[in-house]
Amino acid sequence: MTGVHAGGGRTIAPMRLPKGCTRWLVVLVLALAACSGSGRPAGTRGPSPGGLPPASPSDLDSSPARPITLFYADHTTLLAYDLHTGKRRELAALPSADIAVSPDGRRYAYVRETSPAGSGPEGYRRPYIDVGSTSGGASHTAGPGRSPLFSPDGTRLAAITEDRGVSACAGVRSGRPAKGRCPSAERVVAYRTGRPAAPFSVVLGYNRWSLIGWSSTRRLVAGSLIQPRVYLGFPGASPQQQRPVSASPSEVWGVSPAAPLLLRVRGTRAALEPLPFGSPPPASAVHLSGALLGDGAWSPAGNTIVATAVHRHGTSVATTLVDIDVTSGRARTVPHSAGAEGQVVWDAGGRSFVYAQVDPRDRARLQAKLCTSHLVCHKLFGWGEGVQLLALR
């Protein structure tokens, strides 16, 4: 949702919490880059910032991208952009910007406030999640929760629910907040998207949570904001079945949707590490050449990560987009990606992705760029503010 480092994901809707404290540092760095104009403008030639090698001509493929629709939100309006005609179609006017679209682009979920008093100064009072079809028709209520997050196959929808009157510390095995009293408890739950009004399954018990990501269709990783620690659970898990992960939420950039792996980042060092289930490969280093890792996304097949790389040179800052091979840990710079801002979304087949970039002609605006998996990219459209890129189909 998910995590600039540390953690993928979006931080847009009320009460949506960051996946790690380091993310705020890099968000500030990205803002400085956008204001200073120190990144190399898209389309210029020369060495890549930070020493990351650009993709060579032999790596590139001029074949057209296969997806036909980009789903995105402009503030609280959900739209579909036709990649072939360039036409936009409004799908729904929604009550909040807490929106998610399934990886296959078939369903969307959004949060609505059900309290008669409306949202409070700190966010939702009584949020519920509704699910709709991008093909049209009426939406249905899934149940209480916020921060919706679809599983890789779109059949499950994770959410965070609050249990007022229950202390968050009740579910903590050890440790207490550093200061202050325990807030109301939260649980991570999962809904079956094809079953309206079906009861939810508890994934992770009482605590305060920040969702990190699904690892396969059955396992979910989230960070505790009380201890802090990272846990792995699954729909229907008991408190005893919650598995701790040996990392803090501020270090976990994201998890693979296809394998028991997480990407752990400590400053400019990054490594792929196994999760505590299955038969994962051993940990391996990711070579970022001194860059900080920002917002991005894992490919559906789990073989590639595309993310923003933040390069600092004294007081100047530059950003690019990098393509990381999960097997080797090798990172390549995506051509003409200076000013990359993240918001990476993949199509379900892993053939193409879209990301957001500072417009080189007007640095107060962003633009969406479509790339093939071989890093051949072109511009789609631009905007001023308030746009979330959500899914490709």
DRENDO-1510 file (C-alpha; in Angstrom, 1 decimal, always signed):
<recs>
REC; n; res; u; v; w
REC; 1; MET; +0.0; +0.0; +0.0 .
REC; 2; THR; +1.6; -0.6; -0.3 .
REC; 3; GLY; +5.7; +1.1; +0.6 .
REC; 4; VAL; +9.7; +5.8; -0.6 .
REC; 5; HIS; +11.5; +3.4; +1.7 .
REC; 6; ALA; +10.9; +1.9; +4.0 .
REC; 7; GLY; +7.9; +0.0; +2.6 .
REC; 8; GLY; +5.8; +0.1; -0.6 .
REC; 9; GLY; +2.2; +1.2; -0.7 .
REC; 10; ARG; +0.3; +4.4; -0.7 .
REC; 11; THR; -0.2; +7.0; +2.2 .
REC; 12; ILE; -3.1; +9.0; +0.9 .
REC; 13; ALA; -6.3; +8.1; +2.7 .
REC; 14; PRO; -7.2; +9.2; +6.3 .
REC; 15; MET; -5.7; +6.9; +8.9 .
REC; 16; ARG; -3.6; +5.1; +6.3 .
REC; 17; LEU; -0.3; +4.6; +8.2 .
REC; 18; PRO; +3.2; +4.4; +6.7 .
REC; 19; LYS; +5.0; +1.1; +6.7 .
REC; 20; GLY; +8.1; +2.5; +8.2 .
REC; 21; CYS; +9.6; +5.7; +9.6 .
REC; 22; THR; +12.3; +5.9; +6.9 .
REC; 23; ARG; +9.7; +6.5; +4.2 .
REC; 24; TRP; +9.1; +10.0; +5.5 .
REC; 25; LEU; +12.8; +10.9; +5.1 .
REC; 26; VAL; +12.9; +9.8; +1.5 .
REC; 27; VAL; +9.5; +11.5; +0.7 .
REC; 28; LEU; +11.2; +14.7; +1.9 .
REC; 29; VAL; +14.2; +13.9; -0.4 .
REC; 30; LEU; +11.8; +13.4; -3.3 .
REC; 31; ALA; +10.1; +16.7; -2.7 .
REC; 32; LEU; +13.5; +18.4; -2.6 .
REC; 33; ALA; +14.3; +16.8; -5.9 .
REC; 34; ALA; +11.1; +18.0; -7.5 .
REC; 35; CYS; +11.7; +21.5; -6.3 .
REC; 36; SER; +15.4; +21.8; -7.1 .
REC; 37; GLY; +15.2; +20.3; -10.6 .
REC; 38; SER; +18.5; +18.6; -10.0 .
REC; 39; GLY; +17.5; +15.4; -11.7 .
REC; 40; ARG; +18.7; +14.8; -15.2 .
REC; 41; PRO; +15.7; +15.7; -17.5 .
REC; 42; ALA; +14.1; +12.8; -19.2 .
REC; 43; GLY; +15.4; +12.3; -22.7 .
REC; 44; THR; +18.9; +13.5; -22.1 .
REC; 45; ARG; +21.9; +11.3; -22.5 .
REC; 46; GLY; +24.9; +10.7; -20.3 .
REC; 47; PRO; +25.8; +8.6; -17.3 .
REC; 48; SER; +23.0; +7.6; -14.9 .
REC; 49; PRO; +23.0; +9.3; -11.4 .
REC; 50; GLY; +24.6; +7.2; -8.7 .
REC; 51; GLY; +26.5; +4.9; -11.1 .
REC; 52; LEU; +23.7; +2.4; -11.8 .
REC; 53; PRO; +24.1; +1.0; -15.4 .
REC; 54; PRO; +21.4; +1.9; -17.9 .
REC; 55; ALA; +19.7; -0.8; -19.9 .
REC; 56; SER; +21.8; -1.6; -23.0 .
REC; 57; PRO; +20.2; -1.6; -26.5 .
REC; 58; SER; +20.3; -5.4; -26.4 .
REC; 59; ASP; +18.0; -5.4; -23.4 .
REC; 60; LEU; +15.3; -3.3; -25.1 .
REC; 61; ASP; +12.3; -4.5; -27.0 .
REC; 62; SER; +10.2; -2.2; -29.2 .
REC; 63; SER; +7.1; -4.5; -29.1 .
REC; 64; PRO; +3.9; -2.8; -28.0 .
REC; 65; ALA; +2.6; -3.2; -24.5 .
REC; 66; ARG; -0.4; -5.6; -24.2 .
REC; 67; PRO; -2.6; -4.2; -21.5 .
REC; 68; ILE; -5.4; -1.9; -22.8 .
REC; 69; THR; -6.6; +0.0; -19.6 .
REC; 70; LEU; -5.0; +1.9; -16.8 .
REC; 71; PHE; -7.2; +2.4; -13.8 .
REC; 72; TYR; -6.5; +5.5; -11.7 .
REC; 73; ALA; -8.1; +7.9; -9.2 .
REC; 74; ASP; -8.3; +11.6; -9.6 .
REC; 75; HIS; -8.8; +12.6; -6.0 .
REC; 76; THR; -12.0; +10.6; -5.2 .
REC; 77; THR; -13.1; +9.8; -8.8 .
REC; 78; LEU; -12.2; +6.4; -10.2 .
REC; 79; LEU; -11.4; +6.5; -14.0 .
REC; 80; ALA; -10.3; +4.1; -16.7 .
REC; 81; TYR; -7.8; +5.3; -19.3 .
REC; 82; ASP; -7.8; +3.5; -22.7 .
REC; 83; LEU; -4.1; +3.0; -23.7 .
REC; 84; HIS; -4.9; +2.8; -27.4 .
REC; 85; THR; -7.3; +5.7; -27.8 .
REC; 86; GLY; -6.2; +8.0; -25.0 .
REC; 87; LYS; -9.8; +8.4; -23.9 .
REC; 88; ARG; -10.8; +8.5; -20.2 .
REC; 89; ARG; -14.0; +7.0; -18.8 .
REC; 90; GLU; -15.4; +7.8; -15.3 .
REC; 91; LEU; -16.2; +4.6; -13.4 .
REC; 92; ALA; -17.4; +6.0; -10.1 .
REC; 93; ALA; -17.5; +9.0; -7.8 .
REC; 94; LEU; -16.4; +7.7; -4.5 .
REC; 95; PRO; -16.7; +9.0; -0.9 .
REC; 96; SER; -12.9; +8.8; -0.1 .
REC; 97; ALA; -9.5; +8.5; -1.7 .
REC; 98; ASP; -8.9; +5.2; +0.2 .
REC; 99; ILE; -9.2; +3.1; -3.0 .
REC; 100; ALA; -7.7; -0.1; -4.3 .
REC; 101; VAL; -8.1; -2.0; -7.6 .
REC; 102; SER; -7.4; -5.7; -7.9 .
REC; 103; PRO; -4.3; -6.7; -9.8 .
REC; 104; ASP; -6.4; -8.1; -12.6 .
REC; 105; GLY; -8.4; -4.9; -12.9 .
REC; 106; ARG; -11.7; -6.5; -12.4 .
REC; 107; ARG; -12.8; -5.2; -9.0 .
REC; 108; TYR; -12.2; -2.0; -7.0 .
REC; 109; ALA; -12.6; -1.4; -3.2 .
REC; 110; TYR; -13.2; +1.9; -1.4 .
REC; 111; VAL; -13.7; +3.1; +2.1 .
REC; 112; ARG; -16.8; +5.1; +3.3 .
REC; 113; GLU; -17.5; +6.6; +6.6 .
REC; 114; THR; -20.6; +5.3; +8.3 .
REC; 115; SER; -20.6; +7.4; +11.4 .
REC; 116; PRO; -23.4; +10.0; +11.6 .
REC; 117; ALA; -20.7; +12.4; +13.0 .
REC; 118; GLY; -18.5; +11.9; +9.9 .
REC; 119; SER; -14.7; +11.4; +10.0 .
REC; 120; GLY; -12.8; +12.7; +13.0 .
REC; 121; PRO; -9.7; +14.9; +13.1 .
REC; 122; GLU; -7.5; +11.8; +13.2 .
REC; 123; GLY; -9.4; +9.9; +10.5 .
REC; 124; TYR; -12.3; +7.5; +10.2 .
REC; 125; ARG; -14.7; +6.9; +13.1 .
REC; 126; ARG; -16.5; +3.9; +11.7 .
REC; 127; PRO; -15.2; +3.0; +8.2 .
REC; 128; TYR; -16.7; +0.3; +6.0 .
REC; 129; ILE; -15.4; -1.1; +2.7 .
REC; 130; ASP; -17.5; -1.5; -0.4 .
REC; 131; VAL; -16.5; -3.6; -3.4 .
REC; 132; GLY; -17.5; -2.9; -7.0 .
REC; 133; SER; -16.8; -4.2; -10.5 .
REC; 134; THR; -14.9; -2.1; -13.0 .
REC; 135; SER; -17.3; -3.5; -15.7 .
REC; 136; GLY; -20.2; -1.7; -14.0 .
REC; 137; GLY; -23.2; -2.5; -11.8 .
REC; 138; ALA; -23.9; -1.9; -8.1 .
REC; 139; SER; -21.2; -2.3; -5.5 .
REC; 140; HIS; -21.7; -4.4; -2.3 .
REC; 141; THR; -20.5; -4.0; +1.3 .
REC; 142; ALA; -17.7; -6.2; +2.3 .
REC; 143; GLY; -17.6; -5.1; +5.9 .
REC; 144; PRO; -15.9; -2.8; +8.4 .
REC; 145; GLY; -12.3; -1.7; +7.7 .
REC; 146; ARG; -9.9; +0.7; +6.0 .
REC; 147; SER; -6.7; +0.5; +3.9 .
REC; 148; PRO; -8.1; -2.2; +1.5 .
REC; 149; LEU; -5.4; -4.4; -0.1 .
REC; 150; PHE; -6.2; -7.1; -2.7 .
REC; 151; SER; -4.4; -10.4; -2.8 .
REC; 152; PRO; -2.4; -11.2; -5.9 .
REC; 153; ASP; -5.2; -13.1; -7.5 .
REC; 154; GLY; -7.9; -10.6; -6.4 .
REC; 155; THR; -10.0; -13.2; -4.5 .
REC; 156; ARG; -9.3; -11.8; -1.1 .
REC; 157; LEU; -9.3; -8.3; +0.3 .
REC; 158; ALA; -7.3; -7.4; +3.4 .
REC; 159; ALA; -8.3; -4.5; +5.7 .
REC; 160; ILE; -7.6; -3.1; +9.1 .
REC; 161; THR; -10.5; -2.9; +11.6 .
REC; 162; GLU; -10.5; -1.2; +14.9 .
REC; 163; ASP; -12.0; -2.7; +18.1 .
REC; 164; ARG; -12.7; +0.3; +20.4 .
REC; 165; GLY; -12.7; -0.7; +24.0 .
REC; 166; VAL; -10.0; -3.4; +23.5 .
REC; 167; SER; -6.4; -2.4; +24.3 .
REC; 168; ALA; -3.9; -2.8; +21.5 .
REC; 169; CYS; -1.5; -4.1; +24.1 .
REC; 170; ALA; -3.7; -7.1; +24.7 .
REC; 171; GLY; -2.5; -8.8; +21.6 .
REC; 172; VAL; +1.2; -8.0; +22.1 .
REC; 173; ARG; +3.3; -10.9; +23.2 .
REC; 174; SER; +6.0; -8.9; +24.7 .
REC; 175; GLY; +6.9; -5.2; +25.0 .
REC; 176; ARG; +4.8; -2.1; +25.4 .
REC; 177; PRO; +4.7; +1.3; +23.7 .
REC; 178; ALA; +7.7; +3.4; +24.5 .
REC; 179; LYS; +5.5; +6.1; +26.1 .
REC; 180; GLY; +1.8; +6.8; +26.5 .
REC; 181; ARG; -1.1; +4.5; +27.0 .
REC; 182; CYS; -2.1; +1.8; +24.6 .
REC; 183; PRO; -4.6; +2.9; +21.9 .
REC; 184; SER; -7.6; +1.0; +20.8 .
REC; 185; ALA; -6.8; -2.4; +19.3 .
REC; 186; GLU; -6.9; -3.2; +15.6 .
REC; 187; ARG; -7.1; -6.5; +13.7 .
REC; 188; VAL; -6.1; -7.4; +10.2 .
REC; 189; VAL; -9.0; -9.2; +8.5 .
REC; 190; ALA; -9.6; -10.7; +5.0 .
REC; 191; TYR; -12.8; -10.7; +3.0 .
REC; 192; ARG; -13.7; -13.0; +0.1 .
REC; 193; THR; -14.3; -10.5; -2.8 .
REC; 194; GLY; -16.8; -12.8; -4.6 .
REC; 195; ARG; -19.0; -13.4; -1.6 .
REC; 196; PRO; -21.1; -10.3; -0.6 .
REC; 197; ALA; -21.9; -10.1; +3.1 .
REC; 198; ALA; -19.7; -13.1; +3.9 .
REC; 199; PRO; -18.0; -13.0; +7.4 .
REC; 200; PHE; -14.4; -11.9; +7.4 .
REC; 201; SER; -11.5; -14.1; +8.6 .
REC; 202; VAL; -9.0; -12.8; +11.1 .
REC; 203; VAL; -5.4; -12.7; +9.7 .
REC; 204; LEU; -3.6; -11.0; +12.5 .
REC; 205; GLY; -5.0; -10.3; +16.0 .
REC; 206; TYR; -5.1; -7.4; +18.4 .
REC; 207; ASN; -2.4; -4.8; +17.9 .
REC; 208; ARG; -2.0; -1.6; +15.8 .
REC; 209; TRP; -1.1; -2.5; +12.3 .
REC; 210; SER; +0.3; -1.2; +9.0 .
REC; 211; LEU; -0.1; -3.5; +6.0 .
REC; 212; ILE; +3.0; -4.4; +4.1 .
REC; 213; GLY; +1.7; -6.9; +1.5 .
REC; 214; TRP; +0.4; -10.3; +0.5 .
REC; 215; SER; +3.0; -13.0; +0.0 .
REC; 216; SER; +0.9; -15.4; -2.2 .
REC; 217; THR; -2.9; -15.5; -2.1 .
REC; 218; ARG; -2.9; -16.9; +1.5 .
REC; 219; ARG; -0.3; -15.2; +3.5 .
REC; 220; LEU; -0.2; -11.5; +4.6 .
REC; 221; VAL; +2.7; -9.5; +6.1 .
REC; 222; ALA; +2.0; -6.5; +8.4 .
REC; 223; GLY; +4.0; -4.4; +10.8 .
REC; 224; SER; +3.1; -3.8; +14.4 .
REC; 225; LEU; +3.2; -0.2; +15.4 .
REC; 226; ILE; +3.3; -1.1; +19.2 .
REC; 227; GLN; +6.5; -3.1; +19.5 .
REC; 228; PRO; +7.5; -2.6; +16.6 .
REC; 229; ARG; +7.8; -6.0; +14.8 .
REC; 230; VAL; +6.7; -7.6; +11.6 .
REC; 231; TYR; +4.3; -10.5; +11.6 .
REC; 232; LEU; +3.1; -13.0; +9.0 .
REC; 233; GLY; -0.5; -14.4; +9.2 .
REC; 234; PHE; -3.1; -16.1; +7.0 .
REC; 235; PRO; -7.0; -16.0; +6.9 .
REC; 236; GLY; -8.3; -17.9; +9.9 .
REC; 237; ALA; -5.0; -17.8; +11.8 .
REC; 238; SER; -5.1; -18.0; +15.6 .
REC; 239; PRO; -2.9; -15.7; +17.7 .
REC; 240; GLN; -0.5; -18.6; +18.2 .
REC; 241; GLN; -0.2; -19.1; +14.5 .
REC; 242; GLN; +1.1; -15.5; +13.9 .
REC; 243; ARG; +4.7; -15.9; +12.8 .
REC; 244; PRO; +7.2; -13.2; +13.7 .
REC; 245; VAL; +9.6; -12.0; +11.0 .
REC; 246; SER; +13.1; -10.9; +12.1 .
REC; 247; ALA; +12.8; -7.4; +10.8 .
REC; 248; SER; +11.3; -4.1; +12.0 .
REC; 249; PRO; +8.6; -2.4; +9.9 .
REC; 250; SER; +10.9; +0.4; +9.0 .
REC; 251; GLU; +13.3; -2.0; +7.3 .
REC; 252; VAL; +10.8; -4.0; +5.2 .
REC; 253; TRP; +10.3; -2.4; +1.8 .
REC; 254; GLY; +7.9; -5.1; +0.6 .
REC; 255; VAL; +7.2; -8.8; +0.0 .
REC; 256; SER; +7.1; -10.9; -3.1 .
REC; 257; PRO; +3.6; -11.8; -4.3 .
REC; 258; ALA; +4.9; -15.1; -5.7 .
REC; 259; ALA; +7.6; -16.5; -3.3 .
REC; 260; PRO; +8.4; -16.4; +0.4 .
REC; 261; LEU; +10.7; -13.4; +0.1 .
REC; 262; LEU; +10.9; -9.9; +1.5 .
REC; 263; LEU; +13.1; -7.0; +0.5 .
REC; 264; ARG; +14.9; -5.5; +3.5 .
REC; 265; VAL; +16.4; -2.1; +3.3 .
REC; 266; ARG; +18.8; -0.4; +5.7 .
REC; 267; GLY; +19.8; +2.9; +4.4 .
REC; 268; THR; +21.6; +2.3; +1.1 .
REC; 269; ARG; +21.9; -1.4; +1.7 .
REC; 270; ALA; +19.3; -3.8; +0.6 .
REC; 271; ALA; +18.9; -7.6; +0.6 .
REC; 272; LEU; +16.3; -10.2; -0.4 .
REC; 273; GLU; +15.6; -12.4; +2.7 .
REC; 274; PRO; +13.4; -15.5; +3.2 .
REC; 275; LEU; +10.1; -15.4; +5.0 .
REC; 276; PRO; +9.5; -18.1; +7.7 .
REC; 277; PHE; +7.5; -20.6; +5.6 .
REC; 278; GLY; +8.0; -22.7; +2.5 .
REC; 279; SER; +11.5; -23.4; +1.0 .
REC; 280; PRO; +12.8; -20.0; +0.2 .
REC; 281; PRO; +16.2; -19.3; -1.4 .
REC; 282; PRO; +19.0; -17.9; +0.7 .
REC; 283; ALA; +19.4; -14.2; +1.3 .
REC; 284; SER; +21.1; -12.2; -1.5 .
REC; 285; ALA; +22.3; -8.6; -1.7 .
REC; 286; VAL; +20.7; -6.0; -4.0 .
REC; 287; HIS; +23.2; -3.7; -5.6 .
REC; 288; LEU; +21.9; -0.1; -5.5 .
REC; 289; SER; +25.3; +1.7; -5.9 .
REC; 290; GLY; +24.7; +3.9; -2.9 .
REC; 291; ALA; +21.1; +4.9; -3.7 .
REC; 292; LEU; +18.2; +5.0; -1.3 .
REC; 293; LEU; +15.3; +2.8; -2.5 .
REC; 294; GLY; +11.9; +4.6; -2.8 .
REC; 295; ASP; +8.4; +3.7; -3.8 .
REC; 296; GLY; +7.8; +0.8; -6.3 .
REC; 297; ALA; +6.3; -2.6; -6.8 .
REC; 298; TRP; +7.2; -6.2; -7.2 .
REC; 299; SER; +6.2; -7.9; -10.6 .
REC; 300; PRO; +3.3; -10.4; -10.4 .
REC; 301; ALA; +5.7; -13.3; -11.1 .
REC; 302; GLY; +8.1; -12.1; -8.4 .
REC; 303; ASN; +11.1; -12.0; -10.7 .
REC; 304; THR; +11.5; -8.3; -10.9 .
REC; 305; ILE; +11.2; -5.2; -8.7 .
REC; 306; VAL; +10.8; -1.7; -10.2 .
REC; 307; ALA; +11.3; +1.2; -7.8 .
REC; 308; THR; +12.5; +4.7; -7.4 .
REC; 309; ALA; +16.2; +5.2; -6.6 .
REC; 310; VAL; +17.2; +8.3; -4.8 .
REC; 311; HIS; +20.7; +9.6; -5.4 .
REC; 312; ARG; +22.3; +12.2; -3.2 .
REC; 313; HIS; +25.4; +14.2; -4.2 .
REC; 314; GLY; +26.2; +16.7; -1.6 .
REC; 315; THR; +23.2; +19.1; -1.4 .
REC; 316; SER; +21.7; +18.0; -4.7 .
REC; 317; VAL; +19.3; +15.1; -5.2 .
REC; 318; ALA; +18.3; +13.1; -8.2 .
REC; 319; THR; +15.8; +10.3; -8.7 .
REC; 320; THR; +15.5; +7.6; -11.4 .
REC; 321; LEU; +13.6; +4.4; -11.8 .
REC; 322; VAL; +15.5; +1.1; -11.4 .
REC; 323; ASP; +14.7; -2.4; -12.6 .
REC; 324; ILE; +16.0; -5.0; -10.1 .
REC; 325; ASP; +16.5; -8.7; -11.1 .
REC; 326; VAL; +15.5; -10.7; -8.0 .
REC; 327; THR; +17.7; -13.7; -8.9 .
REC; 328; SER; +20.9; -11.7; -9.2 .
REC; 329; GLY; +20.2; -8.6; -7.3 .
REC; 330; ARG; +21.4; -6.5; -10.3 .
REC; 331; ALA; +19.8; -3.1; -10.7 .
REC; 332; ARG; +19.5; -1.3; -14.1 .
REC; 333; THR; +18.3; +2.3; -14.6 .
REC; 334; VAL; +15.2; +2.6; -16.7 .
REC; 335; PRO; +16.0; +4.8; -19.7 .
REC; 336; HIS; +14.9; +8.5; -19.5 .
REC; 337; SER; +13.4; +8.0; -16.0 .
REC; 338; ALA; +15.0; +11.0; -14.3 .
REC; 339; GLY; +12.5; +12.6; -11.9 .
REC; 340; ALA; +10.8; +9.2; -11.2 .
REC; 341; GLU; +8.2; +9.5; -8.3 .
REC; 342; GLY; +7.1; +5.8; -8.0 .
REC; 343; GLN; +3.4; +4.8; -8.1 .
REC; 344; VAL; +4.5; +1.7; -10.0 .
REC; 345; VAL; +1.6; -0.6; -11.1 .
REC; 346; TRP; +2.0; -3.8; -13.2 .
REC; 347; ASP; -0.4; -5.6; -15.5 .
REC; 348; ALA; -1.4; -9.1; -14.2 .
REC; 349; GLY; +0.8; -10.8; -16.8 .
REC; 350; GLY; +3.9; -8.9; -15.8 .
REC; 351; ARG; +4.4; -7.7; -19.4 .
REC; 352; SER; +4.1; -3.9; -18.7 .
REC; 353; PHE; +4.1; -1.4; -15.9 .
REC; 354; VAL; +3.2; +2.3; -15.4 .
REC; 355; TYR; +5.0; +4.8; -13.2 .
REC; 356; ALA; +4.8; +8.4; -12.3 .
REC; 357; GLN; +7.5; +10.9; -13.2 .
REC; 358; VAL; +8.1; +14.6; -12.9 .
REC; 359; ASP; +7.3; +16.2; -16.2 .
REC; 360; PRO; +10.6; +17.5; -17.6 .
REC; 361; ARG; +8.8; +20.4; -19.3 .
REC; 362; ASP; +6.9; +21.5; -16.2 .
REC; 363; ARG; +8.4; +20.3; -12.9 .
REC; 364; ALA; +5.2; +21.3; -11.0 .
REC; 365; ARG; +3.4; +18.5; -12.8 .
REC; 366; LEU; +3.7; +14.7; -13.0 .
REC; 367; GLN; +3.2; +12.4; -15.9 .
REC; 368; ALA; +2.3; +8.7; -16.3 .
REC; 369; LYS; +4.7; +6.6; -18.4 .
REC; 370; LEU; +3.9; +3.1; -19.8 .
REC; 371; CYS; +6.9; +0.7; -20.1 .
REC; 372; THR; +7.3; -2.9; -21.4 .
REC; 373; SER; +9.1; -5.3; -19.2 .
REC; 374; HIS; +12.1; -4.7; -21.6 .
REC; 375; LEU; +12.1; -1.0; -20.5 .
REC; 376; VAL; +10.7; +0.6; -23.6 .
REC; 377; CYS; +8.6; +3.5; -22.3 .
REC; 378; HIS; +6.4; +6.3; -23.6 .
REC; 379; LYS; +4.3; +9.0; -22.0 .
REC; 380; LEU; +0.5; +8.6; -21.4 .
REC; 381; PHE; -0.8; +11.7; -19.7 .
REC; 382; GLY; +0.0; +14.4; -17.1 .
REC; 383; TRP; -1.6; +15.9; -14.0 .
REC; 384; GLY; -1.1; +18.5; -11.3 .
REC; 385; GLU; -2.0; +16.7; -8.1 .
REC; 386; GLY; -4.3; +14.2; -6.5 .
REC; 387; VAL; -3.8; +11.3; -8.9 .
REC; 388; GLN; -3.2; +7.7; -7.8 .
REC; 389; LEU; -2.2; +5.1; -10.3 .
REC; 390; LEU; -4.0; +1.9; -9.3 .
REC; 391; ALA; -3.9; -1.0; -11.8 .
REC; 392; LEU; -3.3; -2.2; -15.4 .
REC; 393; ARG; -5.5; -4.5; -17.4 .
</recs>
